């Protein structure tokens, strides 16, 4: 039997595997990069081994280092998690070649199915030849042959864009998975992403554990998943189950895997088979009442599965909480996660089974830092309930009440998505949800004005302001504070004789009770309570995030017109071929690419003009606001080339000598 498991991964999936191992009495070993030295998965493991370096290419993608770590720590088995090396045949062979137990499918099955091109050929579905794509074939999807999670994927709607998107997708795939192979397939607009969970043992038993719907996606990455997939007719379900079981049996599959389909016009189109555990596996666990990781371990030990899986019960929905700003192009966010708390997470007594169950899988805790090297996912929040409607309602409420203080997240988008008719009505589900409804689900939550009042009064209770929280016999002018959120809010108030506070603006709001961390306000006869916290100059009032405007604003920093500033922290992975100071560029022309927290982000010319400065070089780490380049627009009079342009010339010399640096591996599939 297995005694010690090394998890060749990080973050929430490592923590989730450790949890099952503890319940089974199996010791655990973590591996960690220098950037992850203090990470939660390291703290939760029984032992940990350092992988020197920070980038995935230096650490989590080094099969030799991971196998050596297992030997050094005395582990007798390796679980790959998902992402990184989880679908790498050579890694699986290295594990078994070292005399260790591989908790995954046979290397031959990985080879057959982990490459999407080989899997399609095996099932008789050849991809398109990129050189033969015509206007009639559009739109098409360029897709990485290895890996998943949206890395190396591009939708192409114009034929003249195909060559550039093939190159971009290949570069992204190579950085993430160490394999730059890409292929082209027809792109089905607004279909439903439906998948079947399979689990097989070495004795011929293959389970199909129901369906999952993962249609709500951004950038081809799943955001909300659920089980079972709602509203599918019985004959289509039978076809999906039969296809999934056939795919598993055709390659002698063992362990957990997922067969993915795109459902459109009542037909299922095979997408791929993922030869690993999926991020969204918890919804299947909740509906079937089982532990897929425990079953993976049992299969790896040679234990046969029962003839049939447990029957499904109820409905489960999972929401992925990301450190990103959906209203700003899904821009990833970094920084200290001061507070991450879910007051409604279910704490069950032994044998208890509440009507709804709330589960949180996370790789972060309050006080941890969200860095630039890895995935932006903070947590997976899962609710199981008797019905789909109850699960959606409960999950939205749980997310609303969560305390998340730190980087901007997609929490409000998740809440709005779960309540949007495009989700609540299964007939309207489709992968184009966010294309159609992004404006609606990124509207700021109501009540920001009252939140600003609560922030101002809480600050007064802490002793800030001229009044210091006390009443003066001589009436003076109101105290004024301005807070900025989605809008600017000016709050005016004064102390009362009874030690309270009178709000004079905005009108119609009365302070009921005021404390440094909690304020109750009455408006239109309704009393509402607000929790207030302040970290690093940002005030968190419930779901609202506010910044206090300075009393004496600093003069605006002078930024040259046409300056391109880094929109996020990350790594410059490449600069447009041949780009140099003095070149003419067109509005929207790609100039360079940044990689941050799993995705490449293209930086384009803001206007047509002349490139007068270029500070970007492949491999350069940049912070938010770093000056990357300057484009002097055509409609501006000629100006002297900035002094920075001289050092730009030096940067270009460096570019010639450097190769693009491989950045982070995808963690979200």
C-alpha positions as CSV (number, residue, x, y, z in Angstrom):
1,X,0.0,0.0,0.0
2,X,1.0,3.6,-0.5
3,X,2.5,5.2,2.5
4,X,3.8,8.6,1.4
5,X,2.6,10.7,-1.5
6,X,4.5,13.6,-3.1
7,X,2.1,16.0,-5.0
8,X,3.9,17.4,-8.0
9,X,1.8,20.6,-8.0
10,X,1.0,23.6,-5.9
11,X,-2.0,25.7,-4.7
12,X,-5.4,24.5,-4.0
13,X,-5.1,21.1,-5.8
14,X,-2.1,20.2,-3.6
15,X,-4.0,21.2,-0.5
16,X,-7.0,19.2,-1.7
17,X,-5.0,16.0,-2.3
18,X,-3.3,16.4,1.1
19,X,-6.7,16.5,2.8
20,X,-7.6,13.1,1.4
21,X,-4.2,11.7,2.2
22,X,-4.6,12.8,5.9
23,X,-8.0,11.1,6.1
24,X,-6.4,7.9,4.7
25,X,-3.4,8.0,7.0
26,X,-1.0,8.7,4.1
27,X,2.0,11.0,4.7
28,X,2.4,14.0,2.3
29,X,5.3,15.8,0.6
30,X,5.1,19.1,-1.1
31,X,7.4,20.6,-3.6
32,X,7.8,24.4,-3.9
33,X,9.5,27.1,-5.9
34,X,11.3,30.0,-4.3
35,X,8.2,32.1,-5.0
36,X,6.1,29.5,-3.1
37,X,8.3,29.1,-0.1
38,X,5.6,30.3,2.4
39,X,2.6,29.0,0.4
40,X,-0.3,27.2,2.1
41,X,0.4,23.9,0.4
42,X,3.9,23.9,1.8
43,X,2.5,24.7,5.3
44,X,0.0,21.9,5.1
45,X,2.3,19.1,4.0
46,X,4.2,16.8,6.4
47,X,7.4,17.5,4.5
48,X,8.5,19.8,1.7
49,X,11.3,19.9,-0.9
50,X,12.6,23.1,-2.5
51,X,12.8,23.4,-6.3
52,X,15.3,26.2,-6.9
53,X,13.9,29.0,-9.0
54,X,10.7,30.9,-9.5
55,X,9.3,30.2,-13.0
56,X,7.5,26.9,-13.8
57,X,10.2,26.1,-16.4
58,X,12.8,26.1,-13.6
59,X,10.7,24.3,-11.0
60,X,7.3,22.5,-11.4
61,X,8.0,21.6,-15.0
62,X,11.3,19.9,-14.2
63,X,10.4,16.2,-14.0
64,X,14.0,15.3,-12.9
65,X,13.8,17.6,-9.9
66,X,10.4,16.3,-8.9
67,X,11.4,12.7,-9.0
68,X,14.6,13.5,-7.1
69,X,12.5,15.3,-4.5
70,X,10.3,12.2,-4.0
71,X,13.3,10.0,-3.5
72,X,14.9,12.5,-1.1
73,X,11.7,12.7,1.0
74,X,11.1,9.0,1.0
75,X,7.8,9.2,-1.0
76,X,6.7,6.0,-2.7
77,X,4.1,7.6,-4.9
78,X,3.5,10.8,-6.9
79,X,0.2,12.5,-7.7
80,X,0.5,15.0,-10.5
81,X,-2.6,17.1,-9.7
82,X,-3.7,19.0,-12.8
83,X,-1.7,21.3,-15.1
84,X,2.1,21.3,-15.1
85,X,3.3,17.7,-15.8
86,X,0.0,15.9,-15.2
87,X,-0.5,14.9,-18.8
88,X,3.2,14.4,-19.6
89,X,4.0,10.8,-20.7
90,X,7.7,11.2,-20.1
91,X,7.1,12.3,-16.5
92,X,4.8,9.3,-15.9
93,X,7.5,7.0,-17.3
94,X,10.2,8.7,-15.1
95,X,8.1,8.1,-12.0
96,X,7.5,4.5,-12.7
97,X,11.1,4.1,-13.9
98,X,12.2,5.3,-10.5
99,X,10.3,2.5,-8.8
100,X,7.5,4.9,-7.6
101,X,3.8,4.5,-7.9
102,X,2.2,6.8,-10.5
103,X,-1.2,8.0,-9.4
104,X,-2.6,8.4,-12.9
105,X,-3.3,6.6,-16.2
106,X,-0.7,4.5,-18.0
107,X,1.8,6.5,-20.0
108,X,0.5,4.9,-23.2
109,X,-3.0,6.2,-22.5
110,X,-1.6,9.7,-21.8
111,X,0.3,9.6,-25.1
112,X,-2.9,8.6,-26.9
113,X,-5.2,11.1,-25.4
114,X,-3.2,13.9,-23.9
115,X,-2.3,15.2,-27.4
116,X,-5.6,16.5,-28.8
117,X,-4.5,15.9,-32.3
118,X,-3.7,12.2,-31.7
119,X,-6.9,11.7,-29.7
120,X,-8.9,13.1,-32.6
121,X,-7.1,10.9,-35.1
122,X,-7.7,7.9,-32.8
123,X,-11.5,8.7,-32.8
124,X,-11.6,9.4,-36.6
125,X,-11.9,13.2,-36.3
126,X,-9.0,14.8,-38.3
127,X,-8.2,18.5,-37.6
128,X,-8.1,21.1,-40.3
129,X,-4.9,21.7,-42.3
130,X,-3.9,25.3,-41.4
131,X,-2.6,25.7,-45.0
132,X,-5.9,24.8,-46.5
133,X,-8.2,26.9,-44.3
134,X,-10.4,29.1,-46.5
135,X,-12.9,32.0,-45.8
136,X,-15.7,29.3,-45.9
137,X,-14.1,27.5,-42.9
138,X,-14.2,30.6,-40.6
139,X,-14.4,31.0,-37.7
140,X,-11.8,28.5,-36.6
141,X,-10.2,27.8,-33.3
142,X,-6.4,27.5,-32.9
143,X,-5.7,25.1,-30.0
144,X,-2.7,23.7,-28.2
145,X,-2.3,20.0,-28.7
146,X,-1.1,19.5,-25.1
147,X,-2.4,21.0,-21.9
148,X,-5.6,23.0,-21.4
149,X,-7.1,25.8,-19.4
150,X,-7.3,28.2,-22.4
151,X,-3.5,28.4,-22.9
152,X,-2.6,28.4,-26.6
153,X,-6.1,29.0,-27.8
154,X,-7.2,31.7,-30.3
155,X,-10.5,32.3,-32.2
156,X,-9.7,33.4,-35.8
157,X,-12.5,35.2,-37.7
158,X,-10.3,36.8,-40.4
159,X,-8.2,34.7,-42.7
160,X,-5.2,37.1,-42.7
161,X,-5.0,36.8,-38.9
162,X,-4.5,33.0,-39.0
163,X,-0.7,33.0,-39.4
164,X,-0.1,35.4,-36.5
165,X,-2.5,33.6,-34.2
166,X,-0.9,30.2,-35.0
167,X,2.5,31.7,-33.9
168,X,1.1,33.3,-30.8
169,X,-0.8,30.2,-29.7
170,X,2.3,28.1,-30.3
171,X,4.5,30.4,-28.2
172,X,2.0,30.4,-25.3
173,X,1.7,26.6,-25.4
174,X,5.4,26.1,-25.5
175,X,5.8,28.4,-22.4
176,X,3.0,26.6,-20.5
177,X,3.4,23.0,-21.4
178,X,6.9,22.6,-23.0
179,X,5.1,21.7,-26.3
180,X,4.4,24.2,-29.0
181,X,2.3,21.9,-31.2
182,X,-1.1,23.6,-32.2
183,X,-3.9,22.5,-34.5
184,X,-6.9,24.1,-36.1
185,X,-10.6,23.0,-35.8
186,X,-13.9,24.5,-36.7
187,X,-15.2,26.9,-34.0
188,X,-18.8,26.3,-32.9
189,X,-20.4,29.5,-31.8
190,X,-22.3,29.5,-28.5
191,X,-22.4,25.8,-28.0
192,X,-22.6,24.2,-24.6
193,X,-19.4,22.8,-23.0
194,X,-20.4,19.4,-21.6
195,X,-18.1,16.8,-20.1
196,X,-18.3,13.3,-18.7
197,X,-16.2,12.2,-15.7
198,X,-14.8,8.7,-16.1
199,X,-13.1,6.5,-13.6
200,X,-11.5,3.1,-14.5
201,X,-9.6,0.4,-12.7
202,X,-7.1,-2.2,-13.9
203,X,-9.7,-4.9,-13.8
204,X,-11.9,-3.7,-16.7
205,X,-14.5,-1.6,-14.8
206,X,-15.2,1.8,-16.3
207,X,-17.5,4.2,-14.5
208,X,-19.2,7.2,-16.2
209,X,-20.0,9.5,-13.3
210,X,-22.6,11.7,-14.9
211,X,-22.1,15.0,-16.7
212,X,-20.8,18.5,-16.0
213,X,-21.7,21.7,-17.8
214,X,-18.8,24.2,-18.0
215,X,-20.3,26.6,-20.5
216,X,-19.6,29.8,-18.6
217,X,-16.0,30.6,-19.7
218,X,-13.8,33.6,-20.2
219,X,-10.8,33.3,-22.6
220,X,-11.6,29.6,-22.9
221,X,-11.2,29.1,-19.2
222,X,-14.0,27.8,-17.1
223,X,-15.6,30.2,-14.5
224,X,-18.7,28.4,-13.3
225,X,-19.3,24.6,-13.5
226,X,-22.1,22.4,-12.5
227,X,-23.3,18.8,-12.2
228,X,-25.3,17.4,-13.7
229,X,-25.5,19.3,-17.0
230,X,-29.1,20.5,-17.0
231,X,-31.7,20.0,-19.6
232,X,-30.1,17.3,-21.8
233,X,-32.4,14.8,-23.4
234,X,-32.0,11.1,-22.4
235,X,-30.8,10.0,-25.9
236,X,-28.1,12.6,-25.9
237,X,-27.0,11.6,-22.4
238,X,-26.8,7.9,-23.5
239,X,-24.6,8.9,-26.4
240,X,-22.3,11.0,-24.3
241,X,-21.8,8.2,-21.7
242,X,-21.2,5.6,-24.4
243,X,-18.7,7.8,-26.2
244,X,-16.8,8.6,-23.0
245,X,-16.7,4.9,-21.9
246,X,-15.5,3.9,-25.4
247,X,-12.8,6.5,-25.4
248,X,-11.5,5.2,-22.0
249,X,-11.6,1.6,-23.0
250,X,-10.0,2.2,-26.4
251,X,-6.7,3.2,-24.7
252,X,-6.8,0.9,-21.7
253,X,-7.4,3.8,-19.4
254,X,-7.2,3.6,-15.6
255,X,-7.7,6.3,-13.0
256,X,-9.7,9.5,-13.3
257,X,-10.2,11.3,-16.6
258,X,-12.7,13.6,-18.4
259,X,-14.1,13.4,-21.9
260,X,-15.2,16.8,-23.2
261,X,-17.8,17.6,-25.8
262,X,-19.3,20.7,-27.4
263,X,-23.1,20.3,-27.6
264,X,-24.8,22.3,-30.4
265,X,-28.0,21.7,-32.3
266,X,-28.8,18.6,-30.3
267,X,-25.5,17.0,-31.3
268,X,-22.3,16.3,-29.3
269,X,-18.9,17.1,-30.9
270,X,-15.9,15.5,-29.3
271,X,-13.3,18.0,-28.1
272,X,-10.7,16.1,-26.1
273,X,-10.0,13.7,-23.3
274,X,-8.1,15.1,-20.2
275,X,-6.0,12.4,-18.7
276,X,-6.0,13.8,-15.2
277,X,-8.2,15.1,-12.4
278,X,-10.1,18.3,-13.5
279,X,-10.4,21.5,-11.5
280,X,-14.1,21.1,-11.4
281,X,-14.1,17.6,-10.0
282,X,-15.7,18.7,-6.7
283,X,-19.2,19.1,-8.3
284,X,-19.1,15.4,-9.3
285,X,-17.9,14.4,-5.8
286,X,-20.8,16.3,-4.2
287,X,-23.5,14.9,-6.5
288,X,-22.3,11.3,-6.2
289,X,-21.1,11.5,-2.6
290,X,-17.6,10.2,-3.2
291,X,-13.9,11.2,-3.0
292,X,-12.3,11.0,-6.5
293,X,-8.8,11.5,-5.0
294,X,-9.3,8.6,-2.6
295,X,-10.5,6.5,-5.6
296,X,-7.5,7.5,-7.6
297,X,-5.3,6.2,-4.8
298,X,-7.2,3.0,-4.5
299,X,-7.0,2.3,-8.2
300,X,-3.2,3.0,-8.1
301,X,-2.9,0.4,-5.4
302,X,-4.7,-2.1,-7.6
303,X,-8.1,-2.1,-5.8
304,X,-11.0,-3.0,-8.0
305,X,-13.9,-0.6,-8.3
306,X,-17.5,-1.8,-7.4
307,X,-19.4,-2.7,-10.5
308,X,-21.5,0.5,-10.5
309,X,-20.9,4.0,-9.1
310,X,-23.1,5.6,-6.4
311,X,-26.3,7.1,-7.7
312,X,-26.4,10.9,-8.2
313,X,-28.3,13.1,-5.8
314,X,-29.2,16.7,-6.1
315,X,-27.2,19.4,-7.9
316,X,-23.8,21.1,-7.3
317,X,-22.4,24.3,-8.7
318,X,-18.8,25.5,-8.5
319,X,-17.6,29.1,-8.9
320,X,-13.9,29.9,-9.4
321,X,-12.8,33.0,-7.4
322,X,-10.0,34.7,-9.4
323,X,-7.7,37.6,-8.5
324,X,-8.7,39.5,-11.7
325,X,-10.7,42.5,-12.8
326,X,-13.4,41.4,-15.3
327,X,-14.3,45.1,-16.0
328,X,-10.7,45.8,-17.1
329,X,-10.3,43.0,-19.7
330,X,-10.0,40.2,-17.1
331,X,-6.7,41.8,-16.0
332,X,-4.9,39.6,-13.3
333,X,-4.3,41.2,-9.9
334,X,-1.5,40.7,-7.4
335,X,-0.8,41.8,-3.8
336,X,-1.4,40.8,-0.2
337,X,-4.6,38.8,0.4
338,X,-5.3,40.4,3.8
339,X,-8.5,38.5,4.5
340,X,-10.1,35.4,2.8
341,X,-13.0,34.1,4.9
342,X,-16.2,32.3,4.0
343,X,-18.5,32.5,7.1
344,X,-21.0,30.2,5.4
345,X,-18.7,27.3,4.7
346,X,-20.3,24.1,6.1
347,X,-19.0,22.7,9.3
348,X,-20.7,19.3,9.5
349,X,-21.1,17.2,12.6
350,X,-20.3,13.5,12.0
351,X,-23.2,11.9,10.1
352,X,-24.9,15.2,9.5
353,X,-26.2,16.1,6.0
354,X,-27.6,19.6,5.8
355,X,-30.0,20.6,3.1
356,X,-27.3,22.6,1.4
357,X,-23.6,22.0,1.8
358,X,-20.9,24.7,1.2
359,X,-17.4,23.6,0.3
360,X,-14.3,25.8,-0.2
361,X,-11.1,24.5,-1.8
362,X,-8.3,27.0,-1.7
363,X,-4.6,27.3,-1.8
364,X,-4.5,30.6,0.0
365,X,-5.2,31.9,3.6
366,X,-5.5,35.3,5.0
367,X,-2.2,37.1,4.9
368,X,-0.8,35.2,1.9
369,X,0.5,37.1,-1.1
370,X,-0.8,36.6,-4.7
371,X,2.2,36.7,-7.0
372,X,2.8,37.0,-10.7
373,X,4.2,33.6,-11.5
374,X,1.2,31.3,-11.2
375,X,-2.5,30.9,-11.6
376,X,-4.9,33.7,-10.5
377,X,-7.4,31.4,-8.9
378,X,-7.8,32.0,-5.2
379,X,-10.5,29.4,-4.3
380,X,-13.2,27.2,-5.7
381,X,-16.5,27.7,-3.9
382,X,-19.0,24.8,-4.3
383,X,-22.6,24.4,-3.1
384,X,-24.6,21.2,-3.2
385,X,-28.4,21.4,-2.9
386,X,-31.5,19.4,-3.8
387,X,-32.1,21.5,-6.9
388,X,-30.2,23.6,-9.4
389,X,-32.1,26.7,-8.4
390,X,-31.4,26.3,-4.7
391,X,-27.7,25.6,-5.4
392,X,-27.4,28.8,-7.5
393,X,-29.2,30.9,-4.9
394,X,-27.1,29.6,-2.0
395,X,-23.8,30.0,-3.9
396,X,-24.5,33.6,-4.8
397,X,-25.4,34.3,-1.2
398,X,-22.2,32.6,0.1
399,X,-20.0,34.7,-2.3
400,X,-21.8,37.9,-1.3
401,X,-21.0,37.3,2.4
402,X,-17.4,36.3,1.9
403,X,-14.8,38.6,3.3
404,X,-12.2,39.1,0.6
405,X,-9.8,42.0,1.3
406,X,-6.8,42.4,-1.0
407,X,-6.5,42.2,-4.8
408,X,-9.5,42.9,-6.9
409,X,-11.5,39.7,-7.6
410,X,-14.2,38.5,-9.9
411,X,-16.6,37.9,-6.9
412,X,-19.2,40.4,-8.1
413,X,-19.2,38.9,-11.6
414,X,-19.8,35.5,-10.1
415,X,-22.7,36.7,-8.0
416,X,-24.3,38.5,-10.9
417,X,-23.7,35.5,-13.3
418,X,-25.5,33.1,-10.9
419,X,-28.5,35.4,-10.9
420,X,-28.6,36.3,-14.6
421,X,-31.4,34.8,-16.7
422,X,-28.8,33.6,-19.2
423,X,-27.6,31.2,-16.5
424,X,-30.7,30.5,-14.4
425,X,-32.6,29.4,-17.6
426,X,-30.7,26.2,-18.8
427,X,-32.1,26.7,-22.3
428,X,-29.9,29.8,-22.7
429,X,-26.6,28.3,-21.5
430,X,-23.7,28.7,-23.9
431,X,-20.0,29.4,-24.1
432,X,-20.8,32.9,-25.4
433,X,-22.4,34.0,-22.1
434,X,-19.8,36.6,-21.3
435,X,-19.6,37.9,-24.8
436,X,-23.3,38.6,-24.6
437,X,-23.7,39.6,-21.0
438,X,-20.4,41.0,-19.7
439,X,-21.6,44.6,-19.3
440,X,-24.6,43.4,-17.3
441,X,-22.6,41.2,-14.9
442,X,-19.9,43.7,-14.3
443,X,-22.3,46.4,-13.2
444,X,-21.1,47.5,-9.7
445,X,-23.3,46.2,-6.8
446,X,-25.9,48.6,-5.5
447,X,-25.3,50.6,-2.4
448,X,-21.9,52.1,-2.9
449,X,-23.0,55.5,-1.7
450,X,-24.1,54.1,1.7
451,X,-20.9,52.1,1.8
452,X,-18.9,55.3,1.5
453,X,-20.9,56.8,4.4
454,X,-20.1,53.7,6.5
455,X,-16.4,54.1,5.6
456,X,-16.4,57.7,6.6
457,X,-18.1,57.1,10.0
458,X,-15.9,54.1,10.8
459,X,-12.9,56.3,10.2
460,X,-14.3,59.0,12.5
461,X,-14.8,56.3,15.2
462,X,-11.2,55.3,14.8
463,X,-10.3,58.9,15.8
464,X,-9.6,60.3,12.4
465,X,-10.7,63.8,11.3
466,X,-10.9,67.1,13.0
467,X,-13.5,66.0,15.6
468,X,-11.6,63.0,16.9
469,X,-14.9,61.3,17.4
470,X,-16.2,63.8,20.1
471,X,-18.8,66.6,20.2
472,X,-18.0,70.3,20.3
473,X,-20.1,72.9,22.1
474,X,-19.3,75.4,19.3
475,X,-20.8,74.3,16.1
476,X,-18.2,74.1,13.3
477,X,-18.3,73.2,9.7
478,X,-19.0,69.6,8.6
479,X,-16.3,67.0,8.4
480,X,-15.9,66.0,4.7
481,X,-14.4,62.8,3.3
482,X,-14.4,61.6,-0.3
483,X,-14.2,58.0,-1.3
484,X,-13.7,56.6,-4.8
485,X,-15.1,53.3,-6.0
486,X,-16.9,52.8,-9.3
487,X,-17.8,56.5,-8.7
488,X,-16.7,59.3,-6.4
489,X,-18.8,59.9,-3.2
490,X,-18.5,63.0,-1.0
491,X,-19.6,62.3,2.6
492,X,-20.3,65.1,5.1
493,X,-21.1,64.6,8.8
494,X,-20.8,66.2,12.2
495,X,-20.9,64.9,15.8
496,X,-24.0,65.1,17.9
497,X,-24.5,66.0,21.6
498,X,-25.2,62.4,22.4
499,X,-21.8,61.2,21.0
500,X,-23.2,60.0,17.7
501,X,-22.9,61.3,14.2
502,X,-25.3,63.3,12.0
503,X,-24.9,62.6,8.3
504,X,-25.5,65.8,6.3
505,X,-24.6,64.5,2.8
506,X,-25.7,62.5,1.0
507,X,-29.2,63.2,2.2
508,X,-31.6,60.7,3.6
509,X,-29.1,58.6,5.6
510,X,-29.1,58.4,9.4
511,X,-26.4,56.8,11.5
512,X,-27.9,54.3,13.9
513,X,-24.7,53.0,15.4
514,X,-21.0,53.6,14.7
515,X,-17.9,51.5,15.6
516,X,-14.5,51.3,13.9
517,X,-15.4,48.0,12.3
518,X,-19.2,48.1,12.0
519,X,-21.6,50.8,11.1
520,X,-25.4,50.6,10.9
521,X,-27.3,53.1,8.7
522,X,-31.0,53.8,8.2
523,X,-32.2,54.9,4.7
524,X,-35.9,54.9,3.7
525,X,-36.9,53.3,7.0
526,X,-34.6,50.3,6.5
527,X,-31.6,49.7,8.8
528,X,-28.5,48.0,7.2
529,X,-25.3,46.9,8.9
530,X,-21.9,47.2,7.2
531,X,-18.7,45.5,8.2
532,X,-15.8,47.9,7.6
533,X,-12.0,47.0,7.3
534,X,-9.1,49.1,6.1
535,X,-5.8,47.7,4.7
536,X,-3.1,49.7,3.0
537,X,-5.3,52.6,2.2
538,X,-8.2,50.6,0.8
539,X,-11.4,50.4,2.7
540,X,-13.6,47.3,2.4
541,X,-17.2,47.7,3.2
542,X,-19.0,44.5,2.7
543,X,-18.6,43.7,-1.1
544,X,-17.5,47.3,-1.8
545,X,-13.9,48.4,-2.3
546,X,-13.2,52.1,-1.7
547,X,-10.2,54.4,-1.7
548,X,-10.1,57.5,0.4
549,X,-9.3,60.5,-1.7
550,X,-6.4,62.6,-0.3
551,X,-7.2,66.0,1.1
552,X,-4.4,67.6,-0.8
553,X,-4.0,65.6,-4.1
554,X,-0.4,65.4,-5.4
555,X,0.2,67.1,-8.7
556,X,-0.4,64.7,-11.6
557,X,2.7,62.9,-12.7
558,X,3.7,64.0,-16.2
559,X,3.4,61.1,-18.6
560,X,4.3,61.6,-22.3
561,X,1.4,61.4,-24.7
562,X,1.3,57.9,-26.3
563,X,3.1,56.3,-23.4
564,X,2.3,52.6,-23.0
565,X,2.4,51.6,-19.3
566,X,2.3,48.0,-18.1
567,X,-1.3,47.3,-17.2
568,X,-0.3,44.5,-14.7
569,X,2.8,43.0,-13.2
570,X,4.3,40.3,-15.4
571,X,7.0,39.3,-17.7
572,X,7.7,40.6,-21.2
573,X,7.7,37.4,-23.3
574,X,8.3,38.8,-26.7
575,X,8.5,42.0,-28.8
576,X,7.2,42.4,-32.3
577,X,9.8,41.1,-34.7
578,X,12.1,43.8,-36.0
579,X,10.5,46.6,-33.9
580,X,12.8,49.5,-33.3
581,X,12.8,53.1,-32.2
582,X,11.9,55.3,-35.1
583,X,9.5,52.8,-36.7
584,X,6.1,53.8,-38.0
585,X,3.3,51.9,-36.2
586,X,-0.4,51.7,-36.8
587,X,-3.2,52.1,-34.3
588,X,-3.9,48.7,-32.7
589,X,-0.7,47.1,-34.0
590,X,0.7,44.6,-31.5
591,X,4.0,45.8,-30.2
592,X,4.8,43.4,-27.3
593,X,3.3,40.7,-25.2
594,X,3.3,40.4,-21.4
595,X,2.7,37.1,-19.6
596,X,1.0,37.3,-16.2
597,X,-0.7,34.6,-14.1
598,X,-1.3,32.1,-16.9
599,X,-2.1,34.2,-19.9
600,X,-0.4,36.3,-22.6
601,X,-1.6,39.9,-22.8
602,X,-1.0,41.8,-26.0
603,X,0.1,45.5,-25.8
604,X,-0.8,47.5,-28.9
605,X,-0.1,50.9,-30.3
606,X,-2.7,53.4,-28.9
607,X,-2.6,55.5,-32.1
608,X,-0.8,55.6,-35.5
609,X,2.5,57.4,-35.2
610,X,6.2,56.9,-34.6
611,X,7.8,54.7,-31.9
612,X,10.0,57.1,-30.0
613,X,11.0,54.8,-27.0
614,X,11.1,51.1,-26.4
615,X,12.0,49.8,-22.9
616,X,10.7,46.2,-23.2
617,X,13.0,43.2,-23.7
618,X,12.0,39.5,-23.5
619,X,12.4,38.2,-19.9
620,X,12.1,41.6,-18.3
621,X,9.9,41.6,-15.1
622,X,7.7,44.7,-14.9
623,X,5.4,46.2,-12.3
624,X,2.1,47.9,-12.9
625,X,2.7,51.3,-14.5
626,X,6.2,50.5,-15.8
627,X,6.8,52.5,-19.0
628,X,7.1,50.0,-21.8
629,X,7.2,52.2,-24.9
630,X,6.1,55.6,-26.3
631,X,4.3,56.2,-29.6
632,X,4.3,59.8,-30.8
633,X,0.8,60.2,-32.4
634,X,0.6,61.5,-36.0
635,X,-1.7,64.4,-34.9
636,X,0.9,65.8,-32.5
637,X,3.6,68.2,-33.5
638,X,7.1,66.8,-33.6
639,X,8.8,66.7,-30.3
640,X,12.3,65.9,-29.2
641,X,12.9,62.2,-28.8
642,X,12.7,61.5,-25.0
643,X,16.0,60.8,-23.2
644,X,14.7,57.4,-22.4
645,X,14.9,56.5,-26.1
646,X,18.7,56.4,-25.8
647,X,18.5,53.6,-23.3
648,X,15.9,52.0,-25.5
649,X,18.6,51.4,-28.0
650,X,20.5,49.5,-25.4
651,X,17.4,47.5,-24.6
652,X,17.1,46.5,-28.3
653,X,20.7,45.2,-28.2
654,X,19.8,43.1,-25.3
655,X,16.8,41.7,-27.2
656,X,19.0,40.4,-29.9
657,X,21.0,38.4,-27.3
658,X,18.1,37.1,-25.3
659,X,15.5,34.4,-25.9
660,X,12.0,34.7,-24.5
661,X,11.8,33.5,-21.0
662,X,9.4,30.8,-20.3
663,X,6.8,31.8,-17.7
664,X,4.2,30.2,-15.6
665,X,2.3,27.0,-16.2
666,X,-1.4,26.9,-16.5
667,X,-3.2,25.7,-13.3
668,X,-6.7,26.0,-14.5
669,X,-8.2,23.5,-16.9
